[in-house]
Amino acid sequence: MTPEVVAAAVGLLEQEPAHPWSVRELAAAAGVSAAHLARLFATHLGAAPMECLGRLRAERAAALLIEIRLPVAEIGREVGWPDPAYASRRFRAFFGVSPRTYRTRYASSDH
């Protein structure tokens, strides 16, 4: 079972993925120290808080690429990656393909 602190922190990340979170800020919002939050994430989620944020941003970007026809750079900004080149690198790190390739592969033609 995931502790309430981890669930609360993940909830904050899900609510505001584009926010420039730091572990310290996230921990303060969850009411624990940064080191304790990092330990809880590692124990219960198997990843650091910022790794979880990166995964969340990538998953959100993937969904937006399929659902709407916004430019890739705009989608990057929506999920918290304001630099288009960085957004593309982070997306590729999670999915193994560029955002454009992902969209071409998975988006239906009616969007």
N, C-alpha and C positions, 0 to 999 in steps of 0.2 A: 504494500500500500504506500502511495506517495504522500509524504507529509504535507500538511496544509501550507507550509511555507513555500514548498516547491510548486504546489498547485497555484498559489497566489502569484508567485513570480512568473510562472508560465502564462497565467492569465493576463498579466500586465504586458508581456511580450506579444501575446496574441492580439490584445486590444490596440497596441500602438507599435507595430513592427517597424515603422519608419522612424520612430524616435531614436536619437543617437544614444542608446543605452550604454552604460558602463556597468561592470559588475558591482561597483560601489553604490551607484545610484539604485540599481535594482535591489540590492541587499537592503539598503536603507528603506526603500518602499515596502519591502517584505518584513522589515523589523528585525533583521539579523545582521551579523557582520558579513563582510564580503567573503572572508575565508570560510565561514560556516556555510554560507550559501553555495560556494563552490564545492565544498565537501558533500553537501546534500544532493546537488545536481549529479556529481560523479557517482555517488552511491545509488541514487534512485533512477537516474536517467542515462547513466553511462557516458555523459558528456558534460563539458563545461557550459556555463550559462551562455557565453557568447557563441559557442558552437550550436547550441539549441536555437539561438536567435538567427544565426546564419541559415540553418536548415529551414526554420520557419519562413524566413524571407525568400529563400529559394522556392519553397513549396507554394507560397503566395504568388510569386512571380510566375511560376509555371501555370497556375490556375488562371491568372490574368492573361497570359499569352494565349491561352486557349479560348477564354470567354469573351475577350474584347479586343478590338483592333487598335489599341493605343500603340504608338511607337515604342520600341523596346526601351529606349532611353527614358521615356515617361514612366513605364512600368518599373524600371529600376528605381526612379525617384519615389514612386508610390510605396515601395517596400523598404526604403531606407538606404538605397545605394545610389547616391546622387551623381556619381561619376560613371558615365556609360561604359568605359573600358573596364573599370573595377566591377561593375555589375555583371558584365559579360564573363569576366574571369571567375567570379564567385558562382555564377549560375553554372558555368561549365564544370567547375569543381564538384558540384553536387550531381549534375545530370549527365556529364560526359559529352555534351553537345552544346553548341551556342544557343542563345535564346531564339534566334531566327530559325535555326534548324529545328529546334524543338517545336516552334509554332507551325512550321511547314509540315512537320511529321504528324502532329496531333490535333491541330485545329481543324474543324470542319470548314468547308468552303462557304457555308451560309452566314458566317460572321462578318 
